[in-house]
Amino acid sequence: MRNRHREPAHLPPTVAPPDKLRQEIRYLQNRETLRTRQDVEEMIFIQSLTGRAHEGHGGFAGRRYVDTTEDDVAAALRLDPLAVREDRQALLDSIRGYARRAMEGKADGYLLDDDGEPLLGIGFFRFMPVTPHDVLRGLYLGGLRDTPEARLAAEKRYGVIIGTGRLFFVDTDVMRRLGLNGDLLAHEDHEAEIEAFRAKGLIVDTPPTPDNAVSYMYIRYHRGSGASDDAAIVVGSLKWGGSVSAGVFLADAIDTLEKYVPPDRYADQDADLAREIARDYAALDVGPDDVSTLAFLGRAGEGKDALPDCSLRHMLRVDRTIDQCIIESHLLAATGRPHAPMALGHERYPSGEFYRIVEERVRAL
């Protein structure tokens, strides 16, 4: 995957300098171990660096570089951006391959790819038993829960404001001319401006390539309490039983990794896989109403009562004091098995309190 990549001579002030990005990945590599293969860990760190630059976290010391992209990070690390994109897509293809085998009745009781290796390089998947039918249900529910349609349905059905938006191809040159940036697009209300954005050339149909200024960026429609991926994962098995939580987690991982893939593969791959399962798997016994229920139960909440919403990196980060990561804890808790207490997310939310609240939500519904 490595290949020396020439750094641009000049970068906009809203893009993190290459030396700061290199310093930050060294910091992460020295400080954290993720429960996955080393090459997958690097892929996840690349996306984490983008987020840390946007928010001014870590070594960026409060200076926010809101237009930093994964291409900028790959270039700074002297990687071939296309190779990184292809490696990430291969992880998504392995999940889709598992789902297809499961629909055909050819998947065994473990989350393994066609070569017998664990999905996403997560070692404990080698010995964590699952029921393929349940994993498919989780992939369906998790793949659709974050779509605008599902969130709007949940808002109407349950009388809450969750907030919603979606990813678009954004011309960053136009974005800067309009006085916008990635932070404003992601956090302000733009529901009434989407068509105007298209007319002005901000939203385009051309996917990102090394030769254009297009990025795959989230534009918020309207604000709300947001979603907690942690809650949605745990709700999966608490509400629908079996191994559903594992499928919801895989859908969440697709949603993370699909944000930086080869230009011809950009799509809502988690939602596309969910629709494929609904179309081709006759035994699927969940539907749109269940999706809106998951969107409702998986909401984050607001203020001091907000539940944690961990990134994929945080989900896989090993706590060496107990030799456990958050996704292990979630999958164990959701299926009623013993697990060590943990602190979740930046807020250091106690896992025991978190599971109690999620369980109460499910019971109350």
N, C-alpha and C positions, 0 to 999 in steps of 0.2 A: 504494500500500500504506500510505502514511502517513496518520495521522489522530490529532489530539490526543486523548489518552486520560487521563481523570481518575485521579490516583493515589489509592490508599486512604489514609485518614487514619491508620490504625494497622496495623502489620504485626507478625506474631510475630517474636521475636528470632532465629528460625532462617531467616528470609527476608531476603535482602540488601536494604539500603536503595536506593531508586531512584538517588540521586546517585552511589553507588558503582558501580552498574551502568552508568550513563552514562559515568562516568570510565573504566571498564574497556573499553568498546567503543571509545572514542576512542583508548585505548592500542593496542588491537589494530589498528584501522584505520590508525594512523600507523606501526605497526611491521611489518605483514604485508600481502602481496599474495597472493591465492589465484588459481590458474589456472582462473578461471571468470569469468562476468559479475559486475558489481558488485552487482546485486540478489541473486544467488545467494550471493555472499560474505556479504552482510548476514544472510541466512537462516541460514547456517552459523555465523556469529559469535553469533547469538542462542542457539543451542544450546551453543556453547562457553562463553558467559558463565554459563549454568546450571551446567555442569560445574566451571568455575573457582570459582564461588561455593560449590558443594558441598565442594570440596577445599581452599578457602582459598588458591588460587594467585593469582599476580599482585598486583594492587592490593588484594586482600582481605587480604593480609599475614598469612596464617595463621589468620584468623578464618573459621571454616567456617559457611556458611549452608546447611544440608543440606536444607532444604525449599523452596528457591527453585525456581520453575517457569518454563517458557518464557513463560507468561502474565505472570508477574511482570516478566520481562525486557522483553517487548513493551510492557507498560504503562509501564515506566520509560523506555523509548525513545520514548514517545508514538506508538506504532504501534497500528493496529487489530489485535488478536490474531486475529480471524477471518480477516482479509485475509492475514495472515502464514501462517496454517494453510492457506488455500486456495492460496496461491502455492507452498507446499511440496508440497502434494498434486498440483499441476499438473506438477511435476517428476517425480513418481512415475508419473503417468498417461502421460507422454511415454515413459518406459521400457517400460511395459506396452504402449503403442501400437506401439513398435518391435518388441517380442517378437511381437505378433500379426501384424504384417506379415512378420516373419521366418518364422513358422510357415506363413504362406500363400505363401511364396516371393516376396514383394513387396519385401523389404528389399534395399538395395544393399550395397556393401562398406564402408559407413561408418556410424558411430553417430550418426545424425541423426533428428530427430523428423519429424512429418508436414509441417512447414513448411520442412524442410531445414536447421533449426538444430541445432547439436550438443547431444546429451543432456547434461543438467545444466549447460549453458552452458559446457562445457569446450572451449575453442577448438581444441586439437590433435586432437579427435575429427573435425574436418572433413577431415583429411588422413591419419589413421591407418587403414590398411586393415584390415578384419576379415572373417571368414567368418561369416555369420549363423548357420549351423548350430552353429559352435563357441560363439558368444555364447549361444545358447539352452542349450547344455550347461552353460556356466558359470553362467547364471542358475538353472538347476535345481540344480546342485551347491551353489552358494553360498547359494541361498535356503533350503535345508534343513539345511545343516551345523550351524547353531546351535540347531536345535530340540532340546528335551530328548530326544526319541526318538533322534535321530542321535548325540548325545553319549553317551547311555547305551549305544547299540549299539556305539560305538567303544570305550567303556570295557570292555565285556564281550568284544569281539572281540580287542582288542589288550592287555588287561591293564593299562590305565593309568587314572588318575583325573583327568579333565579338569575336572569340575565342571559344574553346569548350573543353570538357572533359567528364568524367563520373565516377560514383562510382564503385569501385571494392572491393572484399574481399582481404585484404592485411595482410600478415603474418608480424607482427611488429618485431618479432625476426630477420627475414631475412632482413627487412628494416634497422634495426640498424647495422647488419653485413655489409650491403652494403654502410654504411655511409650516409643513407638517413633519412629523417624524414617527418612528415606529411606536414610541411610547404613547403619543397622542392617539394614534389609530387604534391601539390595543385597549386604551382605558377610558376614552371618551365615548359619548353616544353618537353614532353615525347612521342610525337606521334610515333617517330621512334623506341621507346624502349619497347613498350607494349609487343611484343612477347618475347623479351629478359627477361622482368620482369617475364613472365610466366615460361620461361625455368629455371630461377634462383629460382623459388619458392616464389617470392615476391607476385605475383598475384595468388590466389588459388581459388578453387571452394567451399571450406568449409566456411559456414557462421560463424559469431562470436558466441561463447558460453562462459560460465564462465570458461570452462576448457581449452581454447586454447588462443593463442596470436593473433587471427585474429580480425581485425577491418574493418568496412565498411568505406572506405576512397575515397576521390575524387582525381583522377589523371588527370592532365591537359594534353590535346593533344597539343594545341597551344594557345598562348596568343592572346588577341585582346582587343577590347573596353569593353567586358563584357556585362552583361544584367542588366537592372533595373527592378526589380519585380514591383516597384511602377508604372513605365511607362507602363509595360505590362498590369497591372490591369486596369489602367485608359483608355488605348487604347481600351480595350475590348468593352465597351459600346459606346465609341466615334466612333469606326469604324463599329461595327456590331449591335449596338443598344440594347435597352431593358436592361435585367439583365445579359448580358454577363460578365460584370466586376465581378459580384459576383462569377460566375463559375470559372473565371481565378484566383481569390483569393483563392477559395477552392482548386484548383489544386496546387497553390503555397504552401498552408498549408500542403497538403499531401507530397509535395516534402521536406518540412522541417521535418515533424514528422516521415517520413518513415526511416530516418537515424538511428533510435534507436527503434527497434521493436523486437519481438521474432525471434529467429534464423530461423524458418521455414517460416517466412513471409517477409524476405528481398527480395526486388525486386524494380523495377521502378514502384511503385504502381500508380503514377499519369499518367505515359504513358500507363500502362496496362489498367487503367480505361478508358482512352481516346480511346484506340483501341477497348475496349468492347463497348463503345458508338457508334463508327463508324460501328461496326459489327451488333449491335442489334437495333439501332435506325434509322429506315428508313427515318424519317423526318429530319435528320441532313442535313443542307444545307451549311455546310462549309467543306473544305477539305485540303489536304496538301499544296496547294498554299496559303491558308489563314494562315496556321500555319507558313510558312516561312515569310509571311507578318508581323505577330505578332512578330516573332523573330527580324525582321528588325526594326519595330517601337518601340519595347521594348528594344533596345540596350541602354547601359548606356552612351556611348561616352567616351572621354578621356580628361585628364588634367583638366583645369579650367572649361571646358564645360561639364564635366561628370554630369549626373543626379544621384540623390540619389538612393540607393538600400537598402531599409530597411529590417531588419530581421522581423520574425513573432513577436518577442517581441516588437520591435519598432512599428510595425503596430498596436499593441493592447494597447500600453502604453497610459494611459489617461493623457492628459494635464489638470490639475485641474483648471487652470486659465480660461479655456473655456469649460470644461467638454466635451471633444471630443478626440477621438483617430484618428490616421492617416488613418486607413482603413475606418472609418466612413466618413472622409473627402474625400477620394478617391471615394468611392461609391456614395456619394452625388454629387461631382463635375462631375463624369463621366455621370451622368444622368441629369445634369443641375439643380440640386437643391441647395438651399442655404447652405453654410457651413462657419465655422469660419476659418480665416487665421491661418496657423500653420508653424512651422519650421520643416523641414523634415530631418531625418538622423543625423549622426554625424556632417555633414557639416552645419546643421541648414539652409538648403536650403528653401527659401521662397516658400510656396505652390502656391501662385498666379503666380509667375514666372514659376514654374514647370508646372502647368496646361497650361499656355500660350504656352510653348515650345511643350508640347505633342500635344496640339490642332493643332499647326502649322505643326507638322510632319504629322498628319493624313490628314490635308487639302492638303499639298504639294503632298502627294502620290496620 
